[in-house]
Amino acid sequence: MHKEYVDCIVIGAGVIGLAIARSLALTGRHVFVLESEKCIGTGISSRNSEVIHAGIYYPPQSLKAKFCVSGRALLYDYAKVHNIPYKKCEKMIVATHSNQMQALYDIRKRAAKDLEPELNCLGA
């Protein structure tokens, strides 16, 4: 009688699950991916805005902000190494009401503390 052998089970066939499964498979492991949806990438991954986040909405020096900055650099490096096309574009954050101005200034301060000097911030 033939038995199947699996080293790892990855739950979720979205962007992250498939990336993990690929990484495990490249090390020679037998990987099985489980997905509750009918097709791969149709859960949360299908709602991806395709934006590489800069971390400016998170508290300064927080893990989320640090991971956004380091993850962004790693993602751009990965894309270059694997010839994956991408477009680096800027984001403009605006206040639409005067009561949003303080929040806008707070975002600018966080961006200046957490991000690379190349980040363009509006306002003085």
C-alpha positions as semicolon CSV with decimal commas, in nm:
position;residue;x (nm);y (nm);z (nm)
1;M;0,000;0,000;0,000
2;H;0,137;0,342;-0,103
3;K;0,133;0,622;0,155
4;E;0,174;0,991;0,080
5;Y;0,440;1,178;0,270
6;V;0,422;1,550;0,354
7;D;0,680;1,752;0,547
8;C;0,476;2,070;0,580
9;I;0,119;2,186;0,545
10;V;0,059;2,551;0,461
11;I;-0,289;2,682;0,531
12;G;-0,393;2,948;0,283
13;A;-0,310;2,983;-0,086
14;G;-0,283;3,359;-0,089
15;V;0,030;3,562;-0,153
16;I;0,189;3,484;0,183
17;G;0,087;3,117;0,195
18;L;0,216;3,049;-0,156
19;A;0,541;3,236;-0,087
20;I;0,595;3,025;0,225
21;A;0,507;2,705;0,039
22;R;0,750;2,795;-0,240
23;S;1,027;2,871;0,007
24;L;0,975;2,539;0,184
25;A;0,957;2,346;-0,145
26;L;1,283;2,502;-0,265
27;T;1,455;2,346;0,036
28;G;1,341;2,002;-0,080
29;R;1,044;1,964;0,152
30;H;0,720;1,803;0,039
31;V;0,458;2,073;0,089
32;F;0,080;2,053;0,084
33;V;-0,123;2,375;0,056
34;L;-0,477;2,393;0,192
35;E;-0,716;2,663;0,072
36;S;-1,082;2,712;0,164
37;E;-1,163;2,919;-0,146
38;K;-1,228;2,774;-0,492
39;C;-0,914;2,928;-0,643
40;I;-0,576;3,042;-0,518
41;G;-0,531;3,408;-0,429
42;T;-0,903;3,483;-0,402
43;G;-0,920;3,552;-0,027
44;I;-0,756;3,850;0,140
45;S;-0,483;3,855;-0,128
46;S;-0,743;3,950;-0,389
47;R;-0,803;4,272;-0,199
48;N;-0,436;4,369;-0,217
49;S;-0,397;4,732;-0,322
50;E;-0,058;4,650;-0,478
51;V;0,096;4,923;-0,265
52;I;0,430;4,873;-0,097
53;H;0,368;5,040;0,237
54;A;0,615;5,283;0,388
55;G;0,501;5,255;0,749
56;I;0,408;5,620;0,796
57;Y;0,076;5,551;0,965
58;Y;0,233;5,351;1,249
59;P;0,391;5,488;1,569
60;P;0,758;5,589;1,529
61;Q;1,004;5,303;1,577
62;S;0,719;5,055;1,625
63;L;0,765;4,702;1,490
64;K;0,502;4,768;1,224
65;A;0,686;5,079;1,103
66;K;1,024;4,902;1,110
67;F;0,889;4,597;0,927
68;C;0,730;4,815;0,660
69;V;1,059;4,995;0,595
70;S;1,278;4,684;0,597
71;G;1,017;4,479;0,408
72;R;0,994;4,744;0,140
73;A;1,370;4,732;0,084
74;L;1,367;4,351;0,073
75;L;1,077;4,349;-0,173
76;Y;1,247;4,593;-0,410
77;D;1,569;4,389;-0,391
78;Y;1,379;4,066;-0,461
79;A;1,203;4,224;-0,760
80;K;1,535;4,342;-0,905
81;V;1,709;4,006;-0,859
82;H;1,420;3,818;-1,020
83;N;1,350;4,073;-1,294
84;I;1,000;4,143;-1,166
85;P;0,878;4,476;-1,300
86;Y;0,752;4,734;-1,053
87;K;0,683;5,103;-1,048
88;K;0,807;5,318;-0,763
89;C;0,560;5,600;-0,730
90;E;0,499;5,863;-0,471
91;K;0,195;5,909;-0,257
92;M;0,036;6,239;-0,175
93;I;-0,147;6,261;0,156
94;V;-0,380;6,557;0,186
95;A;-0,616;6,695;0,444
96;T;-0,964;6,756;0,307
97;H;-1,085;6,941;0,617
98;S;-0,908;7,182;0,851
99;N;-0,971;6,945;1,143
100;Q;-0,741;6,691;0,971
101;M;-0,437;6,921;0,965
102;Q;-0,292;6,802;1,296
103;A;-0,317;6,439;1,183
104;L;-0,139;6,536;0,860
105;Y;0,143;6,702;1,053
106;D;0,168;6,397;1,280
107;I;0,204;6,168;0,977
108;R;0,479;6,394;0,841
109;K;0,666;6,378;1,174
110;R;0,644;5,999;1,182
111;A;0,764;5,978;0,823
112;A;1,064;6,195;0,901
113;K;1,157;5,979;1,203
114;D;1,099;5,632;1,057
115;L;1,172;5,657;0,689
116;E;1,463;5,704;0,458
117;P;1,564;6,063;0,379
118;E;1,450;6,015;0,019
119;L;1,085;6,014;0,124
120;N;0,916;6,329;0,009
121;C;0,692;6,490;0,268
122;L;0,470;6,787;0,205
123;G;0,441;7,072;0,451
124;A;0,688;7,270;0,655
